[in-house]
Amino acid sequence: MFRTLLAVVLGTLAAGLAVAGVQALGHWLYPPPVEVDWRDRAAVTALIDSLPVAQLAFVPAAYAVGSFVGGFVGGTVSALHKRGAALAVGLVMLALVVVNFAMIPHPMWMVAAGVLVPLPLAWLGGRFAL
């Protein structure tokens, strides 16, 4: 049981690092404007509406990569509950995605992709860990 909990924690940390890495790549390719007040919801909404689709696609891509990596790590670390640990990481990622989309307005296609991606890719990562 302890090892499964450890697997979920380590998988979630690995997922977070993978998300940060993909988003850092996106910010390197498409630097965010400095003059935006990130606390102003209207300004953030206007910014997101003005961004190209390629730049916006890094967000669900980061969630996809993070979910896969997290599921893989969770499945690798867990001894008995590989798929369960991977899916638990996917559930944590799904919860974090929902919180992000609730706090920051996004186009509907990003919300759909972000919500549909974490569980299947975490499961797939767990399958690769077997």
N, C-alpha and C positions, 0 to 999 in steps of 0.2 A: 504494500500500500504506500509506504513512504517513497519507494522508488517511482511509483506512478505519479505521485504529487510532485516529486522533484522533476520528473519528465515534463509535466505540464508547465512548471515554473521555468525550466530551462528552454523549453520549446517556445514559450511566450516571449522570453528575453531574446531568443534567436530571431523570432518573427519581428520583433521591434527593431532589432539591428538591421535586418534585411529591408524592412520598410524604410528605415532611415537612409540606408544606402541607395536604394532606388530613387527616393525623393531627393537625395543630395545630387545624384546624377541629373535628375530633372531640373534642379535649381542651377546646376552648372551649365546645362545646355540652354536653359531659359531662365536667366536671372530674374528674381522677383523685383519689382520696383521698390525703391527705398522710400519713396514719398508716401506710401499708403499707410494710413493709421489702422492697424490691424484690430483695434478695439472698436472701430466704427463699422457696424454691420452693413450700412448702406454703401460705404466705400469698398468694403470687401466684396459685396454683391456686384457692384459695378465693375470691379477689377476682374472677377471671375467671368462675368458676361463678356468681357473684352478679350479674354485669352483665347489663343488658337486651340483647336481640338487636340493637336499633338501634345501640347503642353499639359492640358487637362488629363490626357490619357495616362500620364505618369502616376496619378493618384490611384486609380484602380489597378494599374500594373504593379504598383508597390504593394498593395494589399494582396494581390495574387501571389507575388514572389514571397512575401512575408508569410502568408498562410502555408504555402508549400514548404518553405524552409522550417517554419515552426512545427508543422506536422511531422516532417522528417526527423527533426531533433527529438521531438516528443516521443515518436515511435521508436527511435533508436535507443533512447535512454531507458524507456520503460521495459521491464522484463516480461511482465505477464499481460499487460493491457495496452499493447501497442496501438491498436486502432482507437481505443477509448481515450488514450492520452492525446493522440493526434486530433481527434474530434473535439476534445476539451480545449485544446489550443485554438482550434477553429472557432469554437464558441466564444472564447475570449476575444479573438480578433473580430468576430462579428459584432460583439458588444462595443468594442472600441470604434469600429467603423460607424455604427449607428450613432454613437455619441458625437463623433466628428461631423457627421452629416446633420445632426440636430443643431450643432453649434455654428457651423459655417454653411451658408446656402450653396448648393451645387446644382448643376443641371440634372434633370431626371435620369438621363442615361448613365451618369456617373453614380447616382444613388443605386440604380438597378444593378449595375455591374459590381459596385462595392458590396452590396448586400448578398448577391448571388455567388460571389467568388470564394469567400473564406472557408466555408464548410467543405465543398467538394475538393478544393485544392489542399486543405489540411488533411483530408482523408487520403488523397492521392499521395501526399508526402509520407503519410503513415504507411501506405502500401509499399512505397519504395524502401521504407525502413525494414520491412519484413525480409 
